[in-house]
Amino acid sequence: MKITHLDKNNQPQMVDISAKDITQRIAIASGVISMSKEAFNAIKQNTVKKGPVLQTAVIAAIMGAKKTSELIPMCHPLMLSKIQTDIVENEKEYSFKLSVSIKCEGKTGVEMEALTAVSIGLLTIYDMVKAIDKTMCINNIILEHKQGGKSGEYNRS
């Protein structure tokens, strides 16, 4: 097996994608943050001292997607054409699920951008609410769907 991120001298390298075709690439990722009832209600009632938590998390997720190549060493910078977020609240479990869908036309996929966006969005929620609840738990950050490129379509079952 050839390791693609090391050159013949065993030095790190970014994969050469110049021969790949430009195709439409889409990726959807999601993750969940669980918390106490008090923290959940503070977010819903917009009483968190740091400001509007969910709106700030959406902006952070978008920024995270755009900065992915600066954070993940071997990611290629991509021209993203669409970043869409969705936050669903789960009253029974005192949690929020953040989903991010990203689209671009390029030579490499946007899975890392979608996963990074979810991670940064959920971390922003944690940061803004940690004064109320330090026991919050971020979990299930997963790739839900991807399409485009040589490997084709993937859907989490």
C-alpha positions in Angstrom: 0.0 0.0 0.0 1.4 3.4 -1.0 0.9 6.1 1.5 -0.3 9.2 -0.4 0.8 11.9 2.0 4.4 10.9 2.1 6.9 11.5 -0.8 9.7 9.1 -1.9 11.9 10.6 0.8 9.3 9.9 3.5 8.5 13.6 3.8 4.9 14.9 4.2 3.3 16.1 1.0 -0.1 17.2 -0.1 -1.7 14.9 -2.7 -1.4 16.1 -6.3 -5.0 16.5 -7.6 -4.1 18.3 -10.8 -5.2 15.3 -13.0 -8.6 14.9 -11.3 -11.8 16.1 -13.0 -13.7 19.0 -11.6 -17.1 17.7 -10.4 -19.8 18.9 -8.1 -19.0 17.7 -4.6 -21.5 17.6 -1.7 -21.0 16.5 1.9 -23.3 16.5 4.8 -22.1 16.0 8.4 -23.8 16.2 11.8 -23.1 16.1 15.5 -24.9 16.5 18.8 -24.2 18.4 22.0 -26.0 17.2 25.1 -26.4 19.4 28.2 -28.3 20.0 31.4 -31.9 21.2 31.4 -30.7 24.6 32.7 -28.2 25.1 29.9 -30.7 23.9 27.3 -33.4 26.3 28.5 -31.0 29.2 28.7 -30.1 28.6 25.0 -33.8 28.3 24.0 -34.8 31.4 26.0 -31.8 33.4 24.7 -30.7 34.2 28.3 -27.0 33.1 27.9 -24.8 36.1 28.9 -22.5 35.7 25.9 -25.4 36.3 23.5 -27.4 34.3 21.0 -25.9 30.9 21.1 -27.4 29.1 18.1 -27.0 32.0 15.8 -23.3 32.4 16.8 -22.8 28.6 16.4 -24.1 28.9 12.8 -21.7 31.7 12.0 -18.8 29.7 13.6 -19.7 26.6 11.6 -19.6 28.6 8.4 -16.3 30.1 9.4 -14.9 26.7 10.3 -15.8 25.3 6.9 -14.1 28.1 5.2 -10.9 27.7 7.4 -10.6 23.9 7.1 -7.5 23.9 4.9 -5.8 26.1 7.5 -6.6 23.7 10.3 -6.1 20.3 8.7 -2.6 20.0 7.4 -3.2 18.1 4.1 -6.5 19.6 3.1 -6.6 21.5 -0.1 -8.1 25.0 -0.1 -11.5 24.8 -1.8 -13.8 27.4 -3.2 -17.1 26.5 -1.4 -20.2 27.5 -3.3 -22.8 26.7 -0.5 -22.8 26.1 3.2 -26.1 25.3 4.8 -26.7 24.7 8.5 -29.6 23.2 10.4 -30.0 23.0 14.2 -32.6 20.7 15.6 -33.4 20.7 19.3 -34.3 17.6 21.3 -36.3 18.7 24.3 -36.4 15.1 25.8 -32.6 14.7 25.8 -31.6 18.4 26.3 -29.5 18.4 23.2 -29.0 20.1 19.9 -28.1 18.4 16.6 -26.1 20.5 14.2 -26.1 19.4 10.5 -24.0 21.1 7.9 -24.3 20.6 4.1 -21.5 21.9 1.9 -21.3 22.1 -1.9 -18.4 23.0 -4.2 -17.2 22.3 -7.7 -13.7 21.0 -7.5 -11.2 18.2 -7.8 -11.5 17.0 -4.2 -14.3 16.4 -1.8 -15.8 18.6 1.0 -16.1 16.0 3.7 -13.5 17.5 5.9 -15.1 21.0 5.5 -18.5 19.6 6.6 -17.0 17.7 9.6 -14.9 20.7 10.7 -17.9 23.0 10.4 -20.0 20.7 12.7 -17.1 20.5 15.2 -16.5 24.2 15.3 -20.2 25.0 15.6 -20.7 22.6 18.5 -17.5 23.8 20.2 -18.9 27.3 20.0 -22.1 26.2 21.8 -19.9 24.6 24.5 -17.8 27.8 24.8 -20.8 30.1 25.1 -22.6 27.9 27.7 -19.8 26.4 29.8 -20.4 28.9 32.6 -23.8 27.2 33.1 -22.8 23.6 32.4 -19.3 22.2 32.2 -20.6 18.6 31.8 -21.9 19.1 28.2 -21.0 16.3 25.9 -20.2 16.6 22.2 -20.6 13.3 20.3 -21.6 11.5 17.1 -19.8 13.8 14.7 -20.3 11.8 11.6 -20.4 12.1 7.8 -24.0 11.5 6.7 -23.7 11.8 3.0 -21.2 12.6 0.2 -21.4 12.7 -3.5 -19.1 13.5 -6.4 -15.7 12.4 -7.4 -14.2 9.0 -8.2 -15.5 7.2 -5.1 -19.1 8.2 -6.0 -21.9 8.5 -3.5 -22.0 7.5 0.2 -25.0 7.5 2.5 -24.8 6.5 6.1 -27.3 3.8 6.7 
